[in-house]
């Protein structure tokens, strides 16, 4: 993975298993999508980072719909550049909601017609309304419901109320927290403030992707009572200064073992025991566990930092290619892909159809927070959790219901990056 991918690049590394694994992850046939393109195949150029791509999903889509998925793999920065400068170089893009404030003003993404999305009314309310189980969740940062709708199909401004024009159809989302080595810590960890606890001097690590790392730092600062933020995802210069000052003070005191950028770095730091507490992503915790090493994606009382990705359509798309894009999106929401993603620890856009494509014991473990009735296998078919285990953070409602903020790009982003670099260089 390239370090130039600055948005959370390797979250989905575990999704890149071979298509051969498709037999394990799909237990029910998906119907209603005849391979109508078998005689006249259509290829969709799917633009995203490597971490948003899955050979197994592409193979299943081809089998069911007859549509070829041709992955166009670039860095996160280049996803944005392509959309802004070359909208005719792709047919479908999978990008993060926090990027939309930079993308929509270009006019190069068109609103997705809600009337053509069969399950639009079933999309997770965490995305569409900022609610889980009927209750509002944290919306600091770029919460998807803030940027979910456009005023018109070719609009360059977000609508404040639901419309027929959707910016991105959700592909996957999750709530991130700290990873810990419970065997090496030996006591309960309940707060983000523990990342800067001197008890873990030289054994802590933070994510060195500025726009995400500073939000983790803000969760820590607020938990320590040092700063009360108006919006952790859109800090003032004064809030940025206070946040960075805390980090520099901790760094000079020797708190940090490393600053990781790449998924594999985070895995190796935890697996080796060089760090015992750090910013982490769910699949990285999974990767450590698959090595047989204890690692916990730790629920914390202040809540989670969330992120979300979704499908967008370029304004240049038309005709059969446009029809095929809607067909692929509708297939993606129909359950097989959602179940595949849920089994990796992510959350899918339409929970109802994903559930229909999972075994009851799988759904109970991944989504309801219940003890596993059977062994839970990882993406490679290896043992992930033994029967009786409970998922870190519990159920979907407990995890997504405890979101405090969302990944974002701040108004003061240039200033923030400058100050973050001062911290790294200190």
N, C-alpha and C positions, 0 to 999 in steps of 0.2 A: 504494500500500500504506500502510495506517495505521501510524503509529509505536506505536500502543497494542497492536499485536500483538507480544508480547514473547518468542515462543518460537522464532524462526527462521522468520519468516513467509514470506519470499520465495524460499526454496530452490527451490520448484517453479514459479517464474514461467514457465520455459520449457515447462512442460507444458500451458500454457493456449493452445496453438495451436488453430486452427480445426479443426472436424471434417473439413474438406476435406482436411486433411493425412493423414487416416486411410488413404487409399489408398497413401501412401508407406510408412507404418509397418507395414502388415499384408500379408504375402505368402502366408499360408496360411489356409485356412478353418478356423474353429473348429467342431467338430462335437459332437453330443450335447446341445445346448441348443436344441431347437426353440422357436420363438417361440410358446409355449403361451398367452401372454397377449394375443395379437393381437386376439381378439374381445372380451376383457374386460380391458382394460389396467389394470395396477397401477402406481402411482407410489410410489417410495421417496423420502422426504425425507432427503437426504444432508447431514448437518451437518458442516462443517469450515471452516477458513480457505480463502480463495481459492486459496492455494498448493497445496492438496491436491485441487484440482478440475480436471478435464480434459474439455472438450467432446468431444474425439475418443473418449475412453473411454466417455463417456455415450452417444454416438451408436452406437458399436459394440455396447454392451450392449443398447440398444433394438433394433437390427437382429437380434441373435442370440437374445435371450430374450424380447423384447416388453415388457420392464420399462422404464418411464420413470424416469429419474433426475432428480429436482428438487433442484438444489443450494441449500442454505441456507448463505449465506456470512456468517460473523461473524469477529471477532477471536479469537485464541487464548484470551484471558481469558474471552470470552463463550462459547466452546465449553465450558469448564469450568463456567461459571455455568448454562448450559442443562442440562447433564447433572445438576447438583446440584439445580436448582430446577424444571426443566421437562422431565422425561424423556419426556413425551408429545408434545413439540413436534418430534420427529424420529423416523425409523425406522432410521437407520444413522448412525454417527458415525465419522469418521476423525480420530484424535487420537494424540498421542505417548505412548509408553510411560512417559516420565518423569512424565506427569500422573497416572498411575494411583494413586500413593500418596495423592493428594488426592481421587480420584474413587471408588475402590472402597469406602471407608468409608461413602459415602452410600447404598450399596445400590441405586443407580439404574442400574447396568449389570449385566446378568445374564451368567452364564457362557455362552459359546458351546459348544454341544454338539459335542464332537469327533467323535462318531459320525455327524454330519450333514455334516461337512466331508470331501469325497471324497478330497482330497489331503493330509489332515492329516499322514500319515506322510512326506510329501515336503517339508514345510516346512523352510526352511533351518536347519541346526543352529546357525548363529550366533545365531538367535533363540531356539530351543527349548532348546539345551544350553550355549550360550556356547562353542561349538567351531567351528573351521574346519579342514576336512581332517583331522579326528580329533584336533586339538590345541586345548587351552584358549587362549582369548584374554582380554585384559584385561576385568575386570568391575567396575572402580571406577565409581561413579555408579549410575544405574538401568539396569543391563544387563537387556535384555528377559527373559532366562531367570530372573531373580530375581522377576519379577512376571507370568510367563506363565500361571500356573494358579491357579484358585481351589479352595478345599476343597470347595465345593458350588456348585450353580448360582446360588443367591441369596446366596452367601457374601460376607462383608465382609473376609475375610483371605486373603492369598496362601498357596498350598500350597507346601511345600518340595520335594515330589516331583510328578511328572506325574500329572494327573487327567484326567477326561473334560470338565472345564470350563475353557475358555480365556478369558482376559481380552480380548485383542485378536488378531485374525488379521492378520499382517503385510501391509501394503500396499507399503511401500517403506522403504529404509534406506540409509545411506551412512557413509563415514568421512571426516571433514573434517580439513583441515590449513591451512597458510599458503599464500596466493597470492603469487607474486613476478613481477616484470618482469625476466626474465633478460637482456634486452638492455640494461637500465639498471644492473643490478647487476654483471654481467660476471665473476662468479666462482661457484663452487659454494656452495649453501646446503644444509646438512645437519642443522641443529638448530633447535628452537624458540627457543633462546636468542638467535638472530639478530634476533628482533623488537625486542629492546632493545639491540642493538649500536649504540653511538654513531656508527658509520659511517653509519647510516641516520637520523641526527638530522633531524627535521622531515619525514621521508619514510615514516614508519611509521604504521599505523592499527590499531585494535583494535575489535572488535564491541561496541557499546554495548547489549547485551541482557544484564543482569547475570548471570543463571544460566548463560549460555553463555560470555560474555566472561571471567568469572572462572576458568572451567575452562581457557580458552586461556592466561590469565595464569598459572595453576598449572603448565601444561605448560612455560611459559617459565621460571618460578621454579625448578622442579625440575631443568630442563636446566642452569640456571646454578649449581646446587648450593646455592641459598639456603634451600630448604625441602624436606624429605622428607615427603610427605603420607601419612597413613594411608589416606585415600580422597579423591581430588580432587573427587569428586562429593558428598561429605558432610563438609566441613571443620569443624574445631573453630573456636571464636572466635579462638584464638591463631593458627591457620593462616590464617584470613581476615585478621586484622590484619597478619600478615607479608606476605601477598600484596598487599594494598592499599598497604602502605607502599612496596613496590618500585615499584608503578605510579605512585604520587604522586611519588616521587623521579624517575622517568623523565619524567613529565609536566613537572615543574618545570624539568628540564634541556632541555626542548624536543624530546623524542623523537617526540612524536605530531603528525602533521599533522591528523588528524581522528578522530572516534569515530562510526562509522557504525551506523545502525539499519536502514536500508532497502537492499534488494537493489541498486536502481539507484544509490544513493550509492556502494556498494562498486565497482560497475562503472565509474562515472565517475571515481572517484579513481585507479583503476589505468589506465584508458584514457588519461587526461590526463597520467599520469606524476607527478601530485602525490604519490602514494605508490608505493613500489617493493616494499614488503613489508607484508602485513596479514593479519588474520583474513579468511578467504574461504570461500565455498561453491562447490562444483563448477560449478553452472550459471552463476555469475557469471564464473568463469574462461572458460567457454564463450562467454558473451556478449562478453567482451573479445576473444577470438579471432575471433569472427564479424565484428568490426570490422577484422580484418586486423592486430591488434596482438599481439605476443608476450606470452603470459601462461602461467605454469605453476602447476599445483596441486601443490605441492612435497612429495614424500615426505621425511619427516624421521626420523632414527634413533630418536627417542623414541616414535614411533608416532602414531596418529591419535585424534581425539576423534569418537566415533560417535553416531548418532541413529537412531531408528526410529519409524515410525508404523504404526497398524493399525486395522482395523474393529472397532467395538464395537456391542453391541445394547442398547437401553434395556429396562428391566425391564417396561415397559408394552406391549411389542410382542407381538402374538399373531395367530392365525388366518392368513389369506391374506398379510397383510403380513409376518409372521414367515417363512412359507414362501418368499416372494419374496426376502426378505433373504438367506436361505441359498442360494437359487438364484443370486442376484447374486454372492455371495461365491465360490461354486463356479465360476461363469463367470470371475470375476476371476483366480482361481488357475489357470485352464485354459490360459493361455499368451499370448493376444493382448495383454492389458493388461501382463503381465510383460515381453514383448518391447518394448512401447512405452516402458515405464519404463527398461529397460536401455539403450535407444538414447539416452536423455537423460543417461546416466552414473550412474543410480541402480542399485540392486540390488533384484530382485524376490523375492517370498516362495518361489516354487517355480521354481528355476533350470532344472529339467529341461523343463518345459513351455514356458518362455520360449525356451529354445534351439530347440525344435521350430518356433517361430514367427519365427526369425531366419535370415537368410542365413548360411552358414558363415563368410564373411569378416567379417560384423558380429560374430558371437559371438567369433571369434578376436581381434578388436580390443578389444571392450569387456570381455570376460570372461577371456580367456586371456593378455592382455598381449602379443599377437603383432603384428608390423608389419602395417599395413593393406594388404591385397592390392589394394584399390580405394579410391577417394576415399570418405571418410566424410562424409555430409551431416548438417547440423544440423537442428533442428526446423522451420526455415522453408524447408528444401530447399537452403539455401546450403552452400557448402563449409566443413566444420568441420575436417577433417584431410585432408591429401593422402596419397595412396598411399605407403606406406613409413613413415608415422608410427606411434609407439607411444604408448599411453595413459599419462598421468601415473600413477605409482605401480604400473604393471604390472597383473598379473592380479588377479582376485577374491581368490584365496588370499593373494597378497602384501599386498593392501590390507586386507581384513577380518581377515586373520591377524595384522596389526600394530596392531589396535585396543588403545589403552591405557586408555581410559575412555569413559563414555557420558554424554550429557546427563542432567541430574538436577535435582531440587529438594531442597535441603539441609534438614536438621532446623533449622539456624540460618538459614533463608532470609531472615527479616525483618531479622536483624542484618546478613547479607551485603549485602542491597539497600541498607541504610542506609550501610554502609561504601563500597559501590560508588559511591553518589551523592556521597559525600564526595570520592572520587577524581575524578569527572567535574567537580565544582565547584571542585576545588583550583586 
